[in-house]
Amino acid sequence: MIRKAHREDLTRMQAIEVSAGDAFRGLGMDYVADDPPLSSDALAAYADGGLAWVATDSFDRPVAYILMREVDGWAHIEQVSVHSLHARQRLGQALIVEAGRWAADAGLQGLTLTTFAAVPWNGPYYSRLGFEPVPEDRWSAGLREIVAEEAAHGLDAWPRVVMKRPLSAAN
Ligand SMILES: CC(C)(COP(=O)(O)OP(=O)(O)OC[C@H]1O[C@@H](n2cnc3c(N)ncnc32)[C@H](O)[C@@H]1OP(=O)(O)O)[C@@H](O)C(=O)NCCC(=O)NCCS
């Protein structure tokens, strides 16, 4: 089931991010895996703002989550993480569908995200979900800022890509 995240979910959400990050170790991207999860204050801000959704198990415990925010008229996927024990069950896709619903209700143009271009479950995965790369000269000011922040954080050690999927292209 997918539902809005609550404050009681925050500790589990942090554990989900740590587990999801482990996948990067197999690609020699330990720096990404070792990045600590978002603080509970940061997660609480998303939950309180109605900008965080969780996929839950049969005990209503979160096993995956998505964080959204509006960036220049688009619904930006700030983060999507699936616990490794629940990966490849289409939970990521279901959360992105939910994000698309939120974007439509909020009158936004579609979904955007930044990700690693070559990591199989990042760029190529989003391409399969209908996202397309956005060339640098088409980045909005907000997207530019996000890319710069991520580079300052060291994520540009591997090729990054900005992607978008207009609502009209949603599946
Ligand atoms: C990316 C992520 C959110 C996908 O969630 P998910 O629920 O596992 O994905 P779905 O079940 O919707 O789709 C699975 C597809 O993703 C791709 N994929 C997922 N994990 C993969 C892996 N370890 N290796 C290769 N492809 C992978 C495959 O195409 C897979 O389809 P398949 O199972 O038919 O081969 C999840 O793998 C995750 O949390 N990864 C770590 C964190 C991360 O990279 N977040 C996104 C950063 S922008």
The ligand as an SDF file (V2000), in Angstrom:
LIG
                    3D

 48 50  0  0  0  0  0  0  0  0999 V2000
   16.1140    2.7420   -8.0330 C   0  0  0  0  0  0  0  0  0  0  0  0
   15.0750    2.0920   -7.1260 C   0  0  0  0  0  0  0  0  0  0  0  0
   14.2920    3.1780   -6.4210 C   0  0  0  0  0  0  0  0  0  0  0  0
   14.1390    1.2100   -7.9820 C   0  0  0  0  0  0  0  0  0  0  0  0
   13.1180    0.6980   -7.1470 O   0  0  0  0  0  0  0  0  0  0  0  0
   12.5150   -0.7870   -7.3580 P   0  0  0  0  0  0  0  0  0  0  0  0
   11.2400   -0.8580   -6.6090 O   0  0  0  0  0  0  0  0  0  0  0  0
   13.5660   -1.7840   -7.0620 O   0  0  0  0  0  0  0  0  0  0  0  0
   12.2820   -0.7220   -8.9100 O   0  0  0  0  0  0  0  0  0  0  0  0
   11.1090   -1.3480   -9.7550 P   0  0  0  0  0  0  0  0  0  0  0  0
   10.7210   -2.6870   -9.1440 O   0  0  0  0  0  0  0  0  0  0  0  0
   10.1050   -0.3140   -9.9920 O   0  0  0  0  0  0  0  0  0  0  0  0
   11.8960   -1.6220  -11.0860 O   0  0  0  0  0  0  0  0  0  0  0  0
   12.9170   -2.5580  -11.0400 C   0  0  0  0  0  0  0  0  0  0  0  0
   13.7800   -2.3290  -12.2570 C   0  0  0  0  0  0  0  0  0  0  0  0
   14.8290   -1.4140  -11.9040 O   0  0  0  0  0  0  0  0  0  0  0  0
   16.0470   -1.8980  -12.4440 C   0  0  0  0  0  0  0  0  0  0  0  0
   16.8620   -2.3170  -11.3200 N   0  0  0  0  0  0  0  0  0  0  0  0
   16.5550   -2.2570   -9.9900 C   0  0  0  0  0  0  0  0  0  0  0  0
   17.5730   -2.7110   -9.2630 N   0  0  0  0  0  0  0  0  0  0  0  0
   18.5460   -3.0710  -10.1350 C   0  0  0  0  0  0  0  0  0  0  0  0
   19.8660   -3.5910   -9.9950 C   0  0  0  0  0  0  0  0  0  0  0  0
   20.4090   -3.8390   -8.7750 N   0  0  0  0  0  0  0  0  0  0  0  0
   20.5620   -3.8200  -11.1020 N   0  0  0  0  0  0  0  0  0  0  0  0
   20.0430   -3.5670  -12.3180 C   0  0  0  0  0  0  0  0  0  0  0  0
   18.7980   -3.0720  -12.5260 N   0  0  0  0  0  0  0  0  0  0  0  0
   18.0770   -2.8150  -11.4450 C   0  0  0  0  0  0  0  0  0  0  0  0
   15.6720   -3.0570  -13.3340 C   0  0  0  0  0  0  0  0  0  0  0  0
   15.3220   -2.5680  -14.5960 O   0  0  0  0  0  0  0  0  0  0  0  0
   14.4520   -3.5890  -12.6560 C   0  0  0  0  0  0  0  0  0  0  0  0
   13.5990   -4.3110  -13.4920 O   0  0  0  0  0  0  0  0  0  0  0  0
   13.6660   -5.9210  -13.4320 P   0  0  0  0  0  0  0  0  0  0  0  0
   13.4860   -6.2860  -11.9900 O   0  0  0  0  0  0  0  0  0  0  0  0
   12.5270   -6.3380  -14.3240 O   0  0  0  0  0  0  0  0  0  0  0  0
   15.0150   -6.2790  -13.9600 O   0  0  0  0  0  0  0  0  0  0  0  0
   15.7420    1.1650   -6.0870 C   0  0  0  0  0  0  0  0  0  0  0  0
   16.4910    0.2030   -6.7980 O   0  0  0  0  0  0  0  0  0  0  0  0
   16.6210    1.8800   -5.1070 C   0  0  0  0  0  0  0  0  0  0  0  0
   16.1740    2.3040   -4.0490 O   0  0  0  0  0  0  0  0  0  0  0  0
   17.9310    2.0260   -5.4410 N   0  0  0  0  0  0  0  0  0  0  0  0
   18.9000    2.6620   -4.5670 C   0  0  0  0  0  0  0  0  0  0  0  0
   18.6440    4.1280   -4.3780 C   0  0  0  0  0  0  0  0  0  0  0  0
   18.6130    4.8650   -5.6830 C   0  0  0  0  0  0  0  0  0  0  0  0
   19.3860    4.6140   -6.5770 O   0  0  0  0  0  0  0  0  0  0  0  0
   17.6870    5.7960   -5.7740 N   0  0  0  0  0  0  0  0  0  0  0  0
   17.4910    6.5720   -6.9500 C   0  0  0  0  0  0  0  0  0  0  0  0
   18.5140    7.6430   -7.0430 C   0  0  0  0  0  0  0  0  0  0  0  0
   17.9900    8.8560   -8.2250 S   0  0  0  0  0  0  0  0  0  0  0  0
  1  2  1  0
  2  3  1  0
  2  4  1  0
  2 36  1  0
  4  5  1  0
  5  6  1  0
  6  7  2  0
  6  8  1  0
  6  9  1  0
  9 10  1  0
 10 11  2  0
 10 12  1  0
 10 13  1  0
 13 14  1  0
 14 15  1  0
 15 16  1  0
 15 30  1  0
 16 17  1  0
 17 18  1  0
 17 28  1  0
 18 19  1  0
 18 27  1  0
 19 20  2  0
 20 21  1  0
 21 22  1  0
 21 27  2  0
 22 23  1  0
 22 24  2  0
 24 25  1  0
 25 26  2  0
 26 27  1  0
 28 29  1  0
 28 30  1  0
 30 31  1  0
 31 32  1  0
 32 33  2  0
 32 34  1  0
 32 35  1  0
 36 37  1  0
 36 38  1  0
 38 39  2  0
 38 40  1  0
 40 41  1  0
 41 42  1  0
 42 43  1  0
 43 44  2  0
 43 45  1  0
 45 46  1  0
 46 47  1  0
 47 48  1  0
M  END
$$$$
